[in-house]
Amino acid sequence: MKTSTNPYAYANNILIAIVSAIFGYNLYQAIVHPDNSNIGISLILVVLTSVMIRKYGHKQTKDSQKNN
């Protein structure tokens, strides 16, 4: 059985980690120092990341070999 790999999987994981860190920091700033927060920009970044992950996410391919 041949397994398919997604060339975007590694990039998606890095993107999710970076966006999560930025969003977490800005959420912390919104709670602790509301005057210094950029939570709106972070929410836009989260939405764009979600769209990109859905567009370039894992796509299953059918195996062309027959099982005997």
trRosetta pair geometry for C-beta under 8 A, 3 or more apart (Angstrom, degrees):
i j d omega theta_ij theta_ji phi_ij phi_ji
1 63 6.2 -48 -148 -119 76 159
1 65 7.2 -146 -105 62 48 131
2 63 5.9 151 47 -127 87 101
2 65 7.0 120 1 0 102 123
4 60 7.2 134 53 -149 137 44
4 61 4.6 113 -66 34 162 114
5 9 7.1 -98 -178 9 78 134
6 9 4.2 104 79 -40 104 101
6 57 7.6 -27 -159 163 157 35
6 58 5.1 -103 -51 -110 153 65
6 59 6.9 126 -105 27 110 69
8 11 5.2 -66 -158 51 60 111
8 12 5.5 67 143 -32 85 104
8 56 4.3 -108 163 153 174 114
8 57 7.5 -102 92 -93 126 18
9 12 5.7 -54 -146 33 27 113
9 13 6.6 27 156 -18 62 104
9 58 6.8 46 -89 -80 102 89
10 13 5.9 -54 -153 33 31 110
10 14 6.7 28 152 -14 64 105
11 14 5.8 -55 -149 39 34 110
11 15 6.1 36 153 -21 67 109
12 15 5.6 -56 -144 38 30 113
12 16 6.3 32 157 -20 65 105
12 52 7.9 -173 -112 120 86 96
12 53 5.5 101 -145 -118 114 88
12 56 6.9 -166 -72 99 113 103
12 57 6.9 91 -111 -107 158 62
13 16 5.8 -51 -146 35 30 111
13 17 6.5 30 155 -18 62 106
14 17 5.8 -57 -151 36 32 111
14 18 6.4 28 155 -16 67 107
15 18 5.9 -56 -145 38 30 108
15 19 6.1 23 160 -12 66 111
15 49 5.9 175 150 -138 110 107
15 52 7.1 -82 152 95 162 134
15 53 7.4 -167 91 -70 130 97
16 19 6.0 -59 -141 43 27 106
16 20 6.0 30 158 -22 64 111
16 49 6.8 134 -94 172 56 131
16 53 7.2 58 -70 -84 104 138
17 20 5.8 -56 -145 36 26 112
17 21 6.5 26 157 -19 62 107
18 21 5.9 -57 -151 35 29 110
18 22 6.4 24 155 -14 65 108
19 22 5.8 -55 -145 40 33 109
19 23 6.0 30 157 -17 67 110
19 45 5.7 -170 -135 140 101 106
19 46 6.0 137 170 -95 121 60
19 49 4.6 -17 -75 -61 170 163
20 23 5.8 -56 -140 41 27 108
20 24 6.0 30 158 -21 64 109
21 24 5.8 -54 -143 37 27 111
21 25 6.3 26 158 -18 62 107
22 25 5.9 -56 -148 36 29 109
22 26 6.3 20 157 -11 64 110
22 42 6.0 -170 130 -123 93 100
22 45 6.5 -38 99 104 137 158
23 26 5.9 -60 -145 43 30 105
23 27 6.1 33 155 -22 66 107
23 42 4.6 136 -110 178 66 119
23 43 7.8 97 -124 -72 106 44
23 45 7.0 -155 -67 82 95 114
23 46 5.6 60 -87 -67 140 115
24 27 5.7 -53 -144 36 29 112
24 28 6.4 33 154 -20 63 104
25 28 5.6 -54 -153 35 31 114
25 29 6.5 31 149 -18 64 105
26 29 5.3 -48 -145 37 38 114
26 30 6.3 43 152 -24 65 101
26 37 5.8 104 -171 -158 76 83
26 38 5.4 -79 -133 66 125 71
26 39 5.2 160 147 -90 110 57
26 41 7.5 -139 -129 69 161 88
26 42 4.1 -170 63 -43 155 150
27 30 5.5 -49 -147 32 33 114
27 31 6.6 27 154 -15 63 105
27 39 6.6 85 -89 -113 52 106
27 42 7.3 -132 -43 109 74 160
28 31 6.0 -60 -151 38 30 106
28 32 5.9 0 164 5 69 115
29 32 6.4 -65 -127 53 26 91
29 33 5.3 -46 -160 61 69 92
29 34 7.8 133 144 -92 66 24
29 36 5.3 -99 -171 96 117 93
29 37 4.1 160 114 -95 100 79
29 38 7.4 18 86 17 143 64
29 39 7.7 -163 77 -55 96 87
30 34 5.9 41 -160 -112 48 66
30 37 3.8 91 -79 -133 66 161
30 39 4.5 34 -72 -55 139 130
31 34 7.7 48 -88 -68 3 78
33 36 4.4 7 123 30 120 111
33 37 6.7 159 93 -42 71 85
34 37 5.7 -45 -147 6 39 121
38 41 4.5 -19 160 33 105 118
38 42 6.2 117 108 -23 79 92
39 42 5.4 -56 -148 39 37 115
39 43 6.3 42 154 -24 68 102
40 43 5.8 -51 -149 32 31 111
40 44 6.7 31 152 -17 63 102
41 44 5.7 -52 -153 34 35 113
41 45 6.5 37 149 -19 65 105
42 45 5.5 -53 -150 36 35 115
42 46 6.4 39 151 -21 66 102
43 46 5.5 -49 -147 33 35 113
43 47 6.5 35 153 -18 65 103
44 47 5.8 -54 -149 36 32 111
44 48 6.4 31 153 -16 65 106
45 48 5.8 -54 -145 39 31 110
45 49 6.3 33 155 -20 64 107
46 49 5.7 -55 -148 36 30 112
46 50 6.4 33 153 -22 64 105
47 50 5.6 -52 -149 34 32 114
47 51 6.5 32 153 -18 64 104
48 51 5.7 -53 -149 35 33 112
48 52 6.4 30 154 -16 66 107
49 52 5.8 -57 -146 39 32 109
49 53 6.2 31 156 -19 67 107
50 53 5.9 -54 -145 36 29 110
50 54 6.4 25 157 -15 63 107
51 54 5.9 -59 -150 39 29 108
51 55 6.2 25 155 -18 65 111
52 55 5.6 -57 -143 39 31 110
52 56 6.0 -14 172 22 69 109
53 56 6.9 -73 -131 59 22 77
53 57 5.2 53 162 -73 63 101
54 57 5.6 -20 -126 -12 21 125
